[in-house]
Amino acid sequence: MHYTQNQKIEQVTEATLVVGVDIGSRKQYARAFDWRGVELGHVFSFMDCRDGYELFLKWIQNLQTVNAKGQVMVGMEPTGHYWFGLRDFLQHAGIPLVLVNPLHVKQSKELDDNSQTKNDQKDPKVIARLVMEGRYSVPYIPHGVYAELRGIWPLRQRLVERQIALKNRFARWFRIYFPEYLEAYGSFEGKSSMALLAHACLPEDLLSLGQDGIVHIWRAMKLRAVGERRAQTLLDCAKRSIGQKDGAVAARMEMKMLLQEWKLCEEELEEVMLQIESLLQEIPESAKLMAIKGIGLATVAGFFAEVGDVRRFRSPKQILKLAGLSLRENSSGKHKGRTTISKRGRARLRMLIFNAVIPLLSRNEEFRKIHQYYTTRKVNPLKKKQSVIAVGSKLIRVFFAILTKGCRYDATKMLDDIHRQPPAA
C-alpha cells in the first residue's frame, strides 16, 4: 500500500501508541510515545529471540492498557537482515510495522539535543518521531513465488561473483606459470581446455605428453573439435614459455583446486538457474517479457526478485523511484544545477536494469533507435550513459504495461510513445 504524506500522518491518532525500535544483532531497544511525542514508560530492551519478542509484546500490551491506547504502530530501521525475525513475529501478532530510512534517522538525530551522539537509547526516540511525522514506508513482504525468487536470486548473484573471482585466479595462475597458454585457447573454459589442464597444466607436462598424448586425452573424452593442429600449437607455446619453473608441485596443486572449485560453481549455478526457470513458469507474464528481443531469463527473474508483484504499484514512476532512477534537481534562485538520478532505493535493481540495457541496445532494433534519438537529437542531446539510463527507465515502463495490462510487447507502439522534439526551424 502506498500512502501520501498526509495519509501517513493521519494513521497516528490520539489512540495510537507509537513504538520506536533500534535493531541490533542480538539486543533491541524500544521506546514508546503518544501522538504528541510524550514518552510513555521507560527504555525497554529485549533479546533477539522468541522469549525476548514475547516480553516485548507484553510490554506493548501493558502500555496500551495503562494509557488507554487502542492502536499501536511499531517503527524501525531496516538494519541488514537482523529485523526479519521481529518483522515476522509482529506480523503474526497483528501489529502494524513501518520502516524509516536510516539516512533520515542519521540526519534528524540532532534535532532534540543538538548533538551528533548515537546510542541505543537515543535512536528509538528519533525513529518514533519520524513515524509520528509520517516519514515512513510500509514494508513489502513478498509471498509465494515472489518470496522464492527474492530468496534464490542472491544465490545466483553470489555464484556469478564467485565465478568472476575464480576467473581472476585462473588469469593469475596462467600469468605466472604459463602465459602463452591462452594464445592457443582464447578462453580456458572450454571442455578440451579443462580436460587438458586436469592432466597437464604446466609447459613441461605438455612436452612430456607430446602431440599423441594430448590428442589421446581429447579422444578419450570424445572431443572431436580439437586435434593434432591444436596439440602442435600448444606444444609450440610450451617450448617457448617464459613461465616460472620453480614451485611446480604447488602450481599443479593450485590448478587442481581451481578446477574443482570451477566445476562445483558451474554445477551449483546450473542447479540454481533450473530452479529459477521453474519458478518463472508460475508467473505467466514472464514469457511475455522474455519475448522482447534482448531480454533473457536472468533479467526477468532479477526484476521479479527485486520488485515483487508489480500490480501493487499504481504507476511505473513508483518502480523508478524504488530503483533510484527518479530524477532530482539542484536549483536555487537563478542557479539551475544538473539534473541527475536520485540513486535512492534498491541498488541491485538499478544495476540489473543498467546491465540489461547494454545487450538490449545491440540486439533490439527499436530500443537502439531510441538510444540513437536520445544521443543525436538537436535539443538537449544526452550522453551515452545518460541515454542508457533513459532507455532503462523506458524498459521499466514497458515491463509495467505488459505485467499490469496483460498485453504483449508491441515495438511499433513503444516507438510511437516516445515524445520527440519537433525539428528546429
Secondary structure, DSSP 8 states (H G I E B T S, - for coil): ----HHHHHHT--TTEEEEEEE--SSEEEEEEE-TTS-B-S--EEEESSHHHHHHHHHHHHHHHHHHT--EEEEEE---TTTTHHHHHHHHHHT--EEE--HHHHHHHTTTTTS-----TTTHHHHHHHHHHTT--B------THHHHHHHHHHHHHHHHHHHHHHHHHHHHHHHHH-TTHHHH-S-TTSHHHHHHHHH--SHHHHHHHHHHHHHHHHHHTT--S--HHHHHHHHHHHHT-----S-HHHHHHHHHHHHHHHHHHHHHHHHHHHHHHHHHTTSTTHHHHHTSTT--HHHHHHHHHHH--GGG-SSHHHHHHHTT-SEEEEEETTEEEEEEE---S-HHHHHHHHHHHHHHHHH-HHHHHHHHHHHH-SSS---HHHHHHHHHHHHHHHHHHHHHH-----HHHHHHTS-------
